[in-house]
């Protein structure tokens, strides 16, 4: 096993993780109501493409980290997981930028008027239901996973291996699902970007 990277301070960690998680959640919720009317000289959906690539990379890193820990290569596991955490922060900044600049796209809005008519819904068919199922599970899990990720990382970085492993059994598959469904959501919604 590795040496602890941080000294244990559960009270401080709980406060920091709680505050950070709340602020991130509040900002993401607020994004649904805010769109900046700014002319930029590039396609703002570049951020969405970048988010899909970042999420796919995180999913790959999570698999590699799982393999590394199963092979007892703890240093590689730690490096891969820290990289996934750093990419998650970059993802968050890019996600916020995309939503501030692009606003909301609607699945099935073929004519890009911001509304989905009954005819457009009919054209989208069952794919629209599948999209909303994937999107809703992705959003729900993404909204609750952050504190679990941070507490799991905290337990690992403070050398509390049993607690880290116990949390990771639940955190890893949920984080992996969020990371995989992010690019799927992007691929499904991107034809409806304006």
C-alpha positions as CSV (number, residue, x, y, z in Angstrom):
1,X,0.0,0.0,0.0
2,X,1.0,3.6,-0.5
3,X,1.7,6.2,2.1
4,X,-1.1,8.7,2.9
5,X,-0.8,11.9,0.8
6,X,-2.9,14.0,3.3
7,X,-3.3,14.1,7.0
8,X,-6.7,12.9,8.1
9,X,-9.1,15.6,9.2
10,X,-12.7,14.3,8.7
11,X,-14.4,17.4,9.9
12,X,-12.6,19.8,7.6
13,X,-12.9,17.3,4.7
14,X,-16.7,17.0,5.2
15,X,-17.1,20.7,5.2
16,X,-15.0,21.3,2.2
17,X,-16.5,18.5,0.2
18,X,-20.0,19.6,1.3
19,X,-19.5,23.2,0.3
20,X,-17.8,22.4,-3.0
21,X,-20.5,19.9,-3.9
22,X,-23.3,22.3,-3.0
23,X,-21.7,25.2,-5.0
24,X,-21.2,23.0,-8.1
25,X,-24.8,21.7,-7.8
26,X,-26.2,25.2,-7.4
27,X,-24.2,26.5,-10.4
28,X,-25.3,23.7,-12.6
29,X,-29.0,24.2,-11.6
30,X,-28.7,27.9,-12.3
31,X,-27.3,27.2,-15.8
32,X,-30.7,26.1,-16.8
33,X,-32.0,29.7,-16.4
34,X,-29.0,31.6,-17.7
35,X,-27.6,32.1,-21.2
36,X,-25.1,34.9,-22.0
37,X,-25.9,36.7,-25.2
38,X,-22.3,37.1,-26.4
39,X,-21.0,36.9,-30.0
40,X,-18.0,34.6,-30.1
41,X,-15.9,33.9,-33.1
42,X,-16.0,30.1,-32.8
43,X,-18.6,27.4,-32.6
44,X,-19.7,27.3,-28.9
45,X,-20.6,23.6,-29.3
46,X,-16.8,23.0,-29.4
47,X,-17.2,22.9,-25.6
48,X,-19.8,20.1,-25.9
49,X,-17.5,18.1,-28.1
50,X,-14.6,18.6,-25.7
51,X,-16.9,17.5,-22.8
52,X,-17.7,14.3,-24.7
53,X,-14.0,13.6,-25.2
54,X,-13.2,14.4,-21.6
55,X,-16.0,12.1,-20.4
56,X,-14.8,9.3,-22.6
57,X,-11.2,9.8,-21.4
58,X,-12.4,9.7,-17.8
59,X,-14.3,6.4,-18.5
60,X,-11.1,4.9,-20.0
61,X,-9.0,6.1,-17.0
62,X,-11.5,4.6,-14.6
63,X,-11.2,1.2,-16.3
64,X,-7.4,1.5,-16.4
65,X,-7.4,2.4,-12.7
66,X,-9.6,-0.5,-11.8
67,X,-7.3,-2.9,-13.6
68,X,-4.3,-1.3,-11.9
69,X,-5.7,-1.7,-8.4
70,X,-6.7,-5.3,-9.2
71,X,-3.0,-5.9,-10.2
72,X,-2.0,-4.2,-6.9
73,X,-0.3,-1.4,-8.8
74,X,-1.4,1.2,-6.3
75,X,0.8,4.0,-7.5
76,X,-0.5,3.7,-11.1
77,X,-4.1,3.5,-9.7
78,X,-3.6,6.7,-7.7
79,X,-2.1,8.6,-10.7
80,X,-4.9,7.5,-13.0
81,X,-7.6,8.5,-10.5
82,X,-6.0,11.9,-9.7
83,X,-5.9,12.4,-13.5
84,X,-9.6,11.5,-13.7
85,X,-10.3,14.0,-11.0
86,X,-8.3,16.8,-12.7
87,X,-10.1,16.1,-16.0
88,X,-13.4,16.3,-14.1
89,X,-12.6,19.8,-13.0
90,X,-11.7,20.7,-16.6
91,X,-15.0,19.1,-17.7
92,X,-16.9,21.2,-15.2
93,X,-15.4,24.5,-16.5
94,X,-16.1,23.5,-20.1
95,X,-19.6,22.4,-19.2
96,X,-20.4,25.7,-17.6
97,X,-18.9,27.6,-20.6
98,X,-21.0,25.6,-23.0
99,X,-24.2,26.1,-21.2
100,X,-23.6,29.8,-20.6
101,X,-22.8,30.4,-24.3
102,X,-25.1,27.9,-26.1
103,X,-28.2,27.6,-23.9
104,X,-30.4,24.5,-24.1
105,X,-30.9,22.3,-27.1
106,X,-34.1,20.3,-27.4
107,X,-34.1,16.7,-28.7
108,X,-36.1,16.4,-31.8
109,X,-36.1,20.1,-32.7
110,X,-35.3,19.4,-36.3
111,X,-36.1,23.0,-37.6
112,X,-34.1,24.5,-34.7
113,X,-36.8,26.9,-33.6
114,X,-36.5,26.1,-29.9
115,X,-39.7,24.1,-29.8
116,X,-40.5,20.5,-30.5
117,X,-43.7,20.2,-32.4
118,X,-45.9,17.1,-32.4
119,X,-44.7,16.3,-35.9
120,X,-41.1,16.6,-34.7
121,X,-41.8,14.3,-31.7
122,X,-43.4,11.8,-34.1
123,X,-40.3,11.9,-36.4
124,X,-38.0,11.4,-33.4
125,X,-40.0,8.4,-32.3
126,X,-38.7,6.0,-29.8
127,X,-35.2,7.5,-29.9
128,X,-36.6,10.5,-28.0
129,X,-37.8,8.3,-25.2
130,X,-34.4,6.5,-25.1
131,X,-32.6,9.9,-25.1
132,X,-34.7,11.2,-22.2
133,X,-34.1,7.9,-20.2
134,X,-30.3,8.1,-20.7
135,X,-30.3,11.9,-20.1
136,X,-32.4,11.7,-16.9
137,X,-30.3,8.9,-15.4
138,X,-27.1,10.7,-16.4
139,X,-28.3,14.0,-14.8
140,X,-29.5,12.4,-11.6
141,X,-26.4,10.4,-11.0
142,X,-24.1,13.3,-12.1
143,X,-25.9,15.5,-9.5
144,X,-25.3,13.1,-6.6
145,X,-22.0,11.5,-7.4
146,X,-19.6,14.4,-6.7
147,X,-19.5,14.2,-2.9
148,X,-19.1,10.4,-3.2
149,X,-16.2,10.8,-5.6
150,X,-14.6,13.3,-3.3
151,X,-15.1,11.3,-0.1
152,X,-13.7,8.2,-1.9
153,X,-10.7,10.1,-3.0
154,X,-10.2,11.6,0.4
155,X,-10.3,8.1,2.0
156,X,-7.6,6.9,-0.4
157,X,-5.4,10.0,-0.1
158,X,-5.5,9.7,3.7
159,X,-4.5,6.1,3.6
160,X,-7.8,4.7,4.9
161,X,-7.8,1.8,2.5
162,X,-10.7,-0.2,3.9
163,X,-13.0,2.8,3.9
164,X,-11.7,3.8,0.4
165,X,-12.4,0.3,-1.0
166,X,-15.9,0.2,0.6
167,X,-16.9,3.5,-0.9
168,X,-15.2,2.8,-4.3
169,X,-17.4,-0.3,-4.7
170,X,-20.4,2.1,-5.1
171,X,-18.7,5.2,-6.4
172,X,-16.8,3.6,-9.3
173,X,-19.7,2.1,-11.2
174,X,-21.8,5.2,-10.8
175,X,-19.0,7.5,-11.9
176,X,-18.3,5.1,-14.8
177,X,-21.9,5.2,-15.9
178,X,-22.0,9.1,-15.8
179,X,-18.7,9.2,-17.8
180,X,-20.0,6.8,-20.4
181,X,-23.4,8.2,-20.8
182,X,-22.0,11.8,-21.2
183,X,-20.7,11.1,-24.7
184,X,-23.8,9.1,-25.6
185,X,-26.0,12.1,-24.6
186,X,-23.8,14.3,-26.7
187,X,-24.0,12.1,-29.8
188,X,-27.7,11.9,-29.5
189,X,-28.4,15.7,-28.9
190,X,-25.7,17.2,-31.2
191,X,-27.7,17.0,-34.4
192,X,-30.2,19.4,-32.7
193,X,-27.7,22.1,-31.8
194,X,-28.3,25.4,-33.5
